[in-house]
Amino acid sequence: MKLFANDLIDLETYPISTPGPARDAILADAREALDRRGCAVLKGFLTPAGIAAAVAEADGVADKGHRSYSRTNAYFTAEDFSLPESDPRRRFFDRSNAFVPADNFRPAGALRTVFDCDGFDDFIRECLRESPDRFFRYADPLADVIVNAAGEGNGFPWHFDTNNFTVTLALQNADRGGTFEYAPMIRDSLDEHFEDVARVLDGTSDRVVSLELQPGDLQLFKGRYSLHRVAPLEGPTPRYVAIFSYVDAPGMVGSVERTRQLYGRTLPVHHERAGQRADSLID
């Protein structure tokens, strides 16, 4: 059965490709939320049929996820014993999670049908107020469209994203737990702000925001600069979140080490483009 974007996305509520007052109002709300909270959530972006199709697709490839159990810091770097123990780069947490790589999702499947919907990229770009010359789909063939699949006990400790712009679709919640917590724009391209990061890790920061996302919600988030985590999950129902990624330079892919950690493998492109990122942030 062929899937169409208007069956999956509530285009009446969110006319993402239709210019006019309704679209302008959605953009204004999203921009205000990004400015005020560092994150925008479009409730009910997917239709019930869209949620069902995306969950079915995720169920069908969940066994392809790379499951890893490790101790990591917020930057996914090796421990540097020359740093003081209080430095956030010396703060390691247990991580247990699974990511289904992008090459498991068919062009005609639910998630890529949403991602390739007419006007989707431009709508996201305009919400983020990015210029066309600084907004590109993540070129990583393992990471442009992925699903985070997490079961009981899993979570994702405090971390920064490698890509600048992350757009997520909540597909299925666990029975309990899984709250999304973040400290908006806590670092920038010139300064890591290690002291502010340390306060979040210590639990003493007043900058942390908590979100309870529901299936079908679309979230826009600048995860490269905002420290964030997902709380541990409880119950037998897996938590599925689809992740669509954008960056500010063409041809960008993940680092070799980060890609290996998240997906259990690398491709030649990761080695060919190693060290070519436009910024100098640690990860």
N, C-alpha and C positions, 0 to 999 in steps of 0.2 A: 504494500500500500504506500503510495507516494505521499510524502508529508509536505504541507504548505505552511509558510510562515504565518498566514492569517488564522490557521487552525491552532498554532502553538502559542502565538503572542496575542495578548488582548490589545489589538490595534485600534479598537474603538476608544479605549481609555488612554492608550499611549500611541497616538498617530505619529510614529517616529519619522516617517518619510513624507508626511503631508504638511507643507507649510501652512501656518495659520495661527490664530489666537490660542487654540488648545495646545499645540506643540510649544508655542512660546511660553505659555504658563508652566508647562512641565519643565522646560529648560530653566526658567527663573527659579522654580522651587528647588531643583537639583543644585543649581549654582549656589543658592543661599545656604543650603545644607552643607555643601562642601566647604564653603567659606566659614561657616559657624562651627561645624562639628568634624570637618575633615572627611566626611563620608556622606553619601546620599543613598537612600533606599527607595526604590520604586515598588511599592507594595502591589502584589498580584500582577506582575508583568506577564507571567505565563498564564494561559488559560488552564482550567482543570485537565483538559485533554493534553495540553502541552506538558504539564507536570507528569501525567501518566506516561506519555511517550518518552520523556527524558529519563524517568526512573526505570522504565523497561530497558532502555538502551544501557543505562548504567549497570543494571542487574546483569545484563548480557555480557558485559566485559569486566565485571568486578574482579574476576579471577586473573585478569591481566595486570592488576595493580602491583606495583613494586612495594612490598611491605618491608619496612625497616624499623629496627629498634636500636637506638643509639643514644649517646649523650652529646648534645650540641650546645653551642652558645648562640647568641642572637644573630651572629654574623656567619655561621657555618664555617668557621675557621678553626685550625688546629690551636691547641693551647700554647700560649707564649709565656714561659715561666719567668721571663725577664720583667713582666708586668706585675704590679702589686695585686694581691689577691682580691682587692675590692674593685678592680677594673672589670667592667662588664664583659670584656673579652676573656676573662678568667672564670666567668660564671656559666656553668654547664648544667643542663637540665635533661632529664630523660625524655626522649622523643619516640613516639610509636604512631605510625600513620601509614597510609597507602595512597599512592597517586597512580591513576590509570593514564599512561602517556597518550599524547594526542594522536599517534598513528593507529590507535585502536578505534577511532571514531570515523565512520564512513561519511563521505561528502553528502549523501542523501539522508543521513541520520538526523535525529531530532536536534542535537546540539549544534551541528554544523549548519543545519537549516536556519536556526535562530541566528547564529553568528554571521551567516551570509545573507541574511534578510536585507532587502533593499533599504538603504538609509541607516542601517544599524551603526556602522562605523562613524558616520558623520554625526549621528545623534549623540553617541558617546563622546566624541571629540568636542562637540559644542557644549555638552554638559560640563566638561572639564575645562572649557575655554582654552583649548589648545589650538595653535595654528596648524594648518595642513603640513607645513614643513617640519613640524616637531611632533608628529603623531603618526605612528606606524604600528601595524600588527607585529607582534613578536614573531620573528622569523625562525624561531626554534621549532624544528619539526616534531619534537617530542613534547612541546610545552605550550603551543598557542591555544589549544583547546584541550583541557584535561578535566578529570573528575577526581576530587579528593574523596576517597571512600574510607570511612573510619568506623570501627566497631567498638564494642564495650571496652572501656579502659583506655581507649586511644584518646589522644588529644594532640595538640601541637603547641609546644612551648613558645615563649616570646621569641620573635624573629622579625627580620626585615625581608621584604621581597627583593628578588634580583631585578625584576622588571618594574618600570616606573608606574604604570597604570594597570590595575587589576580590576576586572569586572566579573562579579560572581553571580551565579544563579543558585539560590537555595532550592534543592530538589526534594530532599527527604531528611527529616530530623530524626535523631535518635530518640529513644523513649524518654531519656532525661539527660541533662547536661548539655555540653556543646555551645555554651554562651561564647559569643565573639567579643573579645575585649581588645581595645586599642588605645594608644597614646598618639593623637593626631599630630603629624608634622613635627616630630620630636627631634629630627635631624634634618640637615639640608646638604646640598651638594658641596659645600665648603667646610662644614663642621659636623663632626659626629656627635657632639654634645654628650660625651660619655657620662658626665655627672647626672644629667637628666635621665639618661637610660638606666643608670645604676639605681636611681630612686624608684623607677618603675619595677625593676627586678627585686628591690627590697620591699615592695608593697607600701612605700611611703609617699608615692606621687599622687597629686590631686588631678592629674591630667588624663587618667584612664576612663574611657567611656565603654559601657557594656551595651550590646545589641542582642535582641532575641529575634532572629530572622525566621520567617515562615516559608514553607515550600511555595515556589513561584515568585519570590521576591528577588528583584534585581538590585545588586549593590555595586556602587561605584566607589573605589577606594584607591588612594595613592599609597600603596603598601611599601614602596621603596623608602619612603621617608617616615612612615608611621609604624612604630613598634606595635606588634599585635600577637595575639595567641587565641587558641580555641581550647576551652576547658574540657577536661576528660568527660567521656560519655558513659552512660549506663543503659543497660537493657539490650535485648537481642537485635533490635532494628538498626541497620547501618545508617550512618549519616552520609548523604551524598551532596556535594556542592560542586557545580561546574564552574570552571575558571577560564575566562577569556582574557588574554593578556595583550597589553599594548606598551610600546616604549617610545622614546623620543629621538631615536635614530634608526635609519633603515638597516636591515641585515643583522640585527642584534640577536645573539643566542646566549644561552647560559654558559657559565664557566664549566670547565671539565669536571672539577671536583664537585661542585654543587649539583650538576646534572647526574653524576654518578650516584651521589647520595640520594637524590629524590627519585630517580627512575631506574637505578640499578644498571644502567648502561649508557654509553655515549655513542654518537655517530661521528663520522669524519668531520662534519662541519663544526663540531664543538672544538676540535683540535685545530682546525684551520683558522678559526676566528678567535682563538684564545688571546686574551690581553688586548682586545680591540675595543673595549667599552669606552664610551665618551666621557664618563666621570671617573673619579679616583676613589670612590667609596670602597670600603674594605671588601665587600662581597661582590 
